[in-house]
Amino acid sequence: MSPLTDLYTQQGQSPWLDNVRRDWIESGEMQRWVERGVRGVTSNPTIFQKAIEGSSTYDAQFSDLLKSGVSIEDAYWELVVKDIRDVLAILRPVHDSSDGIDGYVSIEVSPLLARDTEGTTAAARHLHGRINQPNLLVKIPGTSEGLPAIRQMISEGISVNVTLLFSLERYREVMEAYISGLEAAQGDLSSIRSVASFFISRVDSEADKRLVAVGTPEALALQGKVAVANAQVAYEVFVETFSGPRWESLVARGAKVQRPLWASTSTKNPDYPDTLYVDALIGPNSVNTIPDATLADFEDHGTVARTIDTNISGANAVLAAFDSLGCSLADVTQTLENEGVGSFSASFTDLLSALTLKAKSLG
């Protein structure tokens, strides 16, 4: 049995693959990941930028689209939607056999809409209707502007992956948007699913810079610990939120919890163990979307054991110590949200520029 399979069967955590590439779809590599235990797939603008710019696999379709008079941006969406539909088909058996727990594939609305509530709502509704598959998750950024769009989509029965979450405060707001959206939805709720993508390694990257700047032994001792602690406390908040009379009244209508999804789980610092953000965040009713290199590392030497809630008091102590040094976790997470929105927007615009140049060369 694969360690990826063990994650789910022994610990109730679903390993998803954080990558989409057309050559993997066509070669059978994506199917092989599923056979090894991958239970879902996520994508984002940066992933598609790397896939499309780094391969000639898309050139034939892109050329045909140009000849038919499609704009560069519309051609981009045609390329992306084809990949998503193909991966949805590969994951559909997982979705059906798991009674809708897994088998999901995520597609993100344009990152240029991250601060636009109405634009995000319209784009999410459009992508859901265009692809029209039960195992699709439409990705919406968890910005303050995204919250009303999340609530609205859930109320309409559209399943959502909320992305770019860093802070506990915003995570609470996202769970409230999900629950209030369910309350506004009509009828049976069992087909509505959601995950909340809580980013990990970027938190350590930013927190560590500030700890180094402080430079005391107490500060340096916290390096590589803040991101895991932040996620572990988030899991505690998740467990508390999805309990009690309000939630149970929705469960009676078929509602399912909005699972926390650990994202950005490859280690950026080579001094840290390569499976740190997988090994330390294992627990039931959660997802870890993992880049392929880190998935392979975990298969080779990861540890399958429940770790997410074995030392919550220690996790809270780490966060308190970080703030006591004047480092401000709130400022770290707001900085990361702003940078994340900017990074995904830049990837999107850079890819459109690259496609424009490619169109000239193909023409």
C-alpha positions as CSV (number, residue, x, y, z in Angstrom):
1,M,0.0,0.0,0.0
2,S,1.3,3.5,-0.9
3,P,1.9,6.0,1.9
4,L,-0.4,8.3,0.0
5,T,-3.2,5.7,0.3
6,D,-2.3,5.2,4.0
7,L,-2.8,8.9,4.6
8,Y,-6.4,8.5,3.7
9,T,-7.2,5.0,4.9
10,Q,-5.4,5.3,8.3
11,Q,-5.6,9.1,9.1
12,G,-8.5,10.4,7.1
13,Q,-6.4,13.0,5.2
14,S,-6.7,13.3,1.4
15,P,-3.5,13.9,-0.5
16,W,-4.1,16.0,-3.6
17,L,-1.6,16.9,-6.4
18,D,-0.8,20.6,-6.8
19,N,0.0,20.5,-10.5
20,V,-1.6,20.2,-13.9
21,R,0.3,19.5,-17.1
22,R,-1.1,18.5,-20.4
23,D,1.8,16.1,-21.2
24,W,1.0,14.3,-18.0
25,I,-2.6,13.9,-19.0
26,E,-1.7,12.6,-22.4
27,S,1.1,10.3,-21.3
28,G,-0.9,8.7,-18.5
29,E,1.3,10.2,-15.7
30,M,-1.8,11.9,-14.2
31,Q,-3.6,8.6,-14.0
32,R,-0.6,7.0,-12.4
33,W,-0.6,9.6,-9.7
34,V,-4.2,8.6,-8.9
35,E,-3.3,5.0,-8.8
36,R,-0.6,5.8,-6.3
37,G,-3.1,7.5,-4.0
38,V,-3.7,11.0,-5.2
39,R,-7.4,11.9,-4.5
40,G,-7.7,15.4,-6.1
41,V,-5.9,18.0,-8.1
42,T,-5.4,21.7,-7.7
43,S,-4.2,24.4,-10.1
44,N,-3.5,28.1,-10.1
45,P,-2.4,30.7,-12.6
46,T,1.3,30.1,-11.8
47,I,1.0,26.4,-12.5
48,F,-0.7,27.1,-15.8
49,Q,1.9,29.7,-16.7
50,K,4.7,27.1,-16.2
51,A,2.8,24.4,-18.0
52,I,1.9,26.4,-21.1
53,E,5.1,28.5,-21.4
54,G,7.3,25.5,-20.8
55,S,5.8,23.1,-23.3
56,S,4.9,22.9,-27.0
57,T,2.0,20.6,-26.1
58,Y,-0.5,23.4,-26.2
59,D,0.7,24.9,-29.5
60,A,-1.7,23.0,-31.8
61,Q,-4.8,23.9,-30.0
62,F,-3.6,27.5,-29.5
63,S,-2.9,27.8,-33.2
64,D,-6.3,26.5,-34.1
65,L,-8.0,28.9,-31.7
66,L,-6.1,31.8,-33.2
67,K,-7.2,30.8,-36.7
68,S,-10.8,30.8,-35.6
69,G,-10.5,34.4,-34.4
70,V,-10.4,33.8,-30.7
71,S,-8.7,36.5,-28.6
72,I,-5.5,35.7,-26.6
73,E,-7.3,35.8,-23.3
74,D,-10.2,33.6,-24.5
75,A,-7.7,31.2,-26.0
76,Y,-6.0,31.0,-22.6
77,W,-9.3,29.9,-21.0
78,E,-9.9,27.4,-23.7
79,L,-6.5,25.8,-23.1
80,V,-7.1,25.7,-19.3
81,V,-10.7,24.5,-19.5
82,K,-9.6,21.6,-21.8
83,D,-7.0,20.5,-19.2
84,I,-9.4,20.8,-16.3
85,R,-12.1,18.8,-18.1
86,D,-9.6,16.0,-18.9
87,V,-8.4,15.8,-15.3
88,L,-12.0,15.9,-14.1
89,A,-12.6,12.8,-16.2
90,I,-9.5,11.0,-14.7
91,L,-10.6,11.9,-11.1
92,R,-14.3,11.2,-11.6
93,P,-14.1,7.5,-10.5
94,V,-12.5,8.7,-7.2
95,H,-15.3,11.2,-6.7
96,D,-18.0,8.5,-7.4
97,S,-16.4,5.8,-5.3
98,S,-15.9,8.2,-2.3
99,D,-19.5,9.5,-2.4
100,G,-18.3,12.9,-3.3
101,I,-15.6,13.3,-0.6
102,D,-12.7,13.5,-3.1
103,G,-12.0,13.4,-6.8
104,Y,-12.1,17.2,-7.1
105,V,-10.2,19.4,-9.6
106,S,-9.9,23.1,-8.9
107,I,-10.0,25.9,-11.5
108,E,-9.4,29.5,-10.3
109,V,-11.2,32.6,-11.4
110,S,-9.0,35.3,-13.0
111,P,-6.6,36.6,-10.3
112,L,-7.2,40.1,-11.6
113,L,-10.6,39.8,-9.9
114,A,-9.3,39.2,-6.4
115,R,-10.5,42.6,-5.2
116,D,-13.7,42.6,-7.2
117,T,-16.7,41.0,-5.5
118,E,-19.1,41.2,-8.4
119,G,-16.6,40.2,-11.0
120,T,-15.5,37.2,-9.0
121,T,-19.1,36.1,-8.5
122,A,-19.9,36.4,-12.2
123,A,-16.7,34.6,-13.2
124,A,-17.2,31.7,-10.7
125,R,-20.8,31.3,-11.9
126,H,-19.6,31.3,-15.5
127,L,-16.8,28.7,-14.9
128,H,-19.2,26.4,-13.0
129,G,-21.8,26.5,-15.7
130,R,-19.3,26.2,-18.5
131,I,-17.6,23.1,-17.1
132,N,-20.6,21.6,-15.4
133,Q,-19.1,18.6,-13.6
134,P,-19.9,17.5,-10.1
135,N,-16.3,17.2,-9.1
136,L,-15.3,20.7,-10.1
137,L,-14.3,23.2,-7.4
138,V,-14.2,26.9,-8.5
139,K,-11.3,28.6,-6.7
140,I,-12.1,32.0,-5.2
141,P,-9.4,34.1,-3.3
142,G,-10.2,34.5,0.4
143,T,-9.8,38.2,0.3
144,S,-12.3,40.5,2.1
145,E,-13.8,41.1,-1.3
146,G,-14.0,37.4,-2.0
147,L,-16.1,36.6,1.1
148,P,-19.4,37.8,-0.3
149,A,-18.8,35.9,-3.5
150,I,-18.0,32.7,-1.5
151,R,-21.2,33.0,0.4
152,Q,-23.2,33.7,-2.7
153,M,-21.7,30.7,-4.6
154,I,-22.4,28.3,-1.8
155,S,-26.0,29.6,-1.5
156,E,-26.4,28.8,-5.2
157,G,-25.1,25.2,-4.7
158,I,-21.7,25.9,-6.4
159,S,-18.8,24.1,-4.7
160,V,-15.8,26.3,-3.9
161,N,-12.1,26.1,-3.1
162,V,-11.3,29.2,-1.1
163,T,-7.6,30.0,-1.7
164,L,-4.9,32.4,-0.4
165,L,-5.7,32.0,3.3
166,F,-3.0,32.9,5.8
167,S,-4.6,34.3,8.9
168,L,-6.7,32.7,11.6
169,E,-9.0,35.8,11.5
170,R,-9.7,35.5,7.8
171,Y,-10.1,31.7,8.1
172,R,-12.9,32.3,10.6
173,E,-14.5,34.7,8.2
174,V,-14.3,32.1,5.4
175,M,-15.9,29.4,7.5
176,E,-18.7,31.9,8.4
177,A,-19.2,32.6,4.7
178,Y,-19.5,28.9,4.0
179,I,-21.9,28.2,6.8
180,S,-24.1,31.3,6.1
181,G,-24.1,30.3,2.5
182,L,-25.4,26.9,3.4
183,E,-28.1,28.4,5.5
184,A,-29.2,30.5,2.6
185,A,-29.2,27.5,0.2
186,Q,-32.4,25.7,-0.6
187,G,-33.2,22.0,0.0
188,D,-30.7,19.2,0.4
189,L,-27.1,20.3,1.0
190,S,-25.2,17.1,0.4
191,S,-23.9,18.0,-3.0
192,I,-22.3,21.2,-1.9
193,R,-18.6,20.8,-1.0
194,S,-15.8,23.2,-0.1
195,V,-12.2,23.3,1.0
196,A,-10.4,26.3,2.6
197,S,-6.8,26.5,1.3
198,F,-4.6,27.6,4.2
199,F,-1.0,28.4,2.9
200,I,1.9,27.1,4.9
201,S,5.5,27.5,3.6
202,R,5.1,31.1,2.7
203,V,4.3,31.9,6.3
204,D,7.6,30.5,7.4
205,S,9.5,32.3,4.6
206,E,8.1,35.7,5.8
207,A,8.2,34.9,9.5
208,D,11.8,33.7,9.4
209,K,12.9,36.9,7.8
210,R,11.5,38.8,10.7
211,L,12.9,36.5,13.3
212,V,16.4,36.8,11.7
213,A,16.0,40.6,11.9
214,V,15.3,40.4,15.6
215,G,18.3,38.1,15.9
216,T,18.0,37.0,19.6
217,P,18.4,33.4,20.5
218,E,14.7,33.3,21.4
219,A,13.8,34.6,18.0
220,L,16.1,32.3,16.1
221,A,14.7,29.3,18.0
222,L,11.3,30.0,16.4
223,Q,12.5,29.7,12.8
224,G,10.6,27.0,10.9
225,K,7.9,26.7,13.5
226,V,5.4,29.5,12.9
227,A,3.8,28.1,9.8
228,V,3.0,24.7,11.3
229,A,1.8,26.3,14.5
230,N,-0.5,28.6,12.6
231,A,-2.0,25.7,10.7
232,Q,-2.4,23.5,13.8
233,V,-4.3,26.3,15.6
234,A,-6.4,26.7,12.4
235,Y,-7.3,23.1,12.6
236,E,-8.4,23.6,16.2
237,V,-10.6,26.5,15.1
238,F,-12.0,24.3,12.3
239,V,-13.0,21.5,14.8
240,E,-14.7,24.1,17.1
241,T,-16.5,25.8,14.2
242,F,-18.1,22.7,12.7
243,S,-19.8,21.6,15.9
244,G,-22.7,22.7,18.1
245,P,-26.4,23.3,17.4
246,R,-26.0,25.7,14.4
247,W,-23.9,23.3,12.5
248,E,-25.9,20.2,13.5
249,S,-29.0,21.8,12.0
250,L,-27.2,22.0,8.7
251,V,-25.9,18.4,9.0
252,A,-29.6,17.4,9.3
253,R,-30.0,18.9,5.8
254,G,-27.0,16.9,4.4
255,A,-24.2,19.6,4.9
256,K,-20.6,18.5,4.9
257,V,-17.8,20.3,6.6
258,Q,-15.6,22.7,4.7
259,R,-12.3,20.8,5.0
260,P,-9.1,22.7,5.7
261,L,-6.6,22.2,2.8
262,W,-2.9,22.7,3.5
263,A,-1.4,24.5,0.5
264,S,2.1,25.6,-0.4
265,T,3.5,22.6,1.4
266,S,6.9,22.2,-0.3
267,T,9.7,23.5,1.9
268,K,11.3,26.7,0.6
269,N,14.2,26.5,3.0
270,P,16.6,23.7,2.1
271,D,17.7,23.4,5.8
272,Y,14.2,22.1,6.7
273,P,13.1,18.5,6.1
274,D,11.6,18.1,2.6
275,T,8.4,16.6,4.0
276,L,8.0,18.9,7.0
277,Y,4.7,20.5,5.9
278,V,3.2,17.1,5.2
279,D,4.4,15.1,8.2
280,A,3.4,17.9,10.7
281,L,-0.1,18.5,9.4
282,I,-1.8,15.1,9.3
283,G,-5.3,14.7,10.7
284,P,-8.8,13.6,9.7
285,N,-11.2,15.7,7.6
286,S,-8.3,17.6,6.0
287,V,-6.6,17.8,2.6
288,N,-2.9,18.4,1.7
289,T,-2.4,19.6,-1.8
290,I,1.3,18.7,-2.5
291,P,3.6,19.5,-5.4
292,D,4.8,16.4,-7.3
293,A,8.4,16.5,-6.0
294,T,7.2,16.6,-2.4
295,L,4.7,13.9,-3.0
296,A,7.5,11.7,-4.3
297,D,9.6,12.6,-1.2
298,F,6.7,11.7,1.1
299,E,6.2,8.4,-0.7
300,D,9.9,7.6,-0.1
301,H,10.4,8.7,3.5
302,G,7.3,10.5,4.9
303,T,5.7,9.4,8.2
304,V,2.0,8.5,8.3
305,A,0.9,9.5,11.8
306,R,-1.7,11.9,13.3
307,T,0.2,15.1,14.1
308,I,-2.2,18.0,13.5
309,D,-3.5,18.2,17.0
310,T,-1.1,16.4,19.3
311,N,0.3,19.7,20.8
312,I,-2.1,22.5,20.3
313,S,-0.9,24.3,23.5
314,G,2.6,24.2,22.1
315,A,1.4,25.7,18.8
316,N,-0.4,28.5,20.6
317,A,2.7,29.2,22.6
318,V,4.8,29.5,19.4
319,L,2.3,32.1,18.0
320,A,2.3,34.0,21.3
321,A,6.1,34.0,21.4
322,F,6.3,35.3,17.8
323,D,4.0,38.3,18.6
324,S,5.8,39.0,21.9
325,L,9.0,39.6,19.9
326,G,7.2,42.4,18.0
327,C,7.1,40.4,14.8
328,S,3.2,40.7,14.4
329,L,1.7,37.6,12.8
330,A,-1.2,39.8,11.6
331,D,1.2,41.9,9.6
332,V,2.9,38.8,8.2
333,T,-0.4,37.3,7.0
334,Q,-1.6,40.5,5.5
335,T,1.7,41.0,3.7
336,L,1.4,37.5,2.3
337,E,-2.2,37.9,1.1
338,N,-1.2,41.1,-0.7
339,E,1.9,39.4,-2.2
340,G,-0.2,36.3,-3.2
341,V,-2.7,38.3,-5.0
342,G,0.1,40.2,-6.8
343,S,2.0,37.1,-7.6
344,F,-1.0,35.3,-9.2
345,S,-2.0,38.4,-11.1
346,A,1.6,38.8,-12.4
347,S,1.6,35.1,-13.5
348,F,-1.7,35.6,-15.4
349,T,-0.6,38.8,-17.2
350,D,2.9,37.4,-17.9
351,L,1.3,34.3,-19.5
352,L,-1.0,36.4,-21.6
353,S,2.1,38.4,-22.8
354,A,3.9,35.2,-23.6
355,L,0.9,33.9,-25.5
356,T,0.8,37.1,-27.5
357,L,4.4,36.6,-28.5
358,K,3.8,33.0,-29.3
359,A,0.8,34.0,-31.5
360,K,3.1,36.2,-33.6
361,S,5.6,33.3,-34.0
362,L,2.9,30.9,-35.0
363,G,1.3,33.4,-37.3
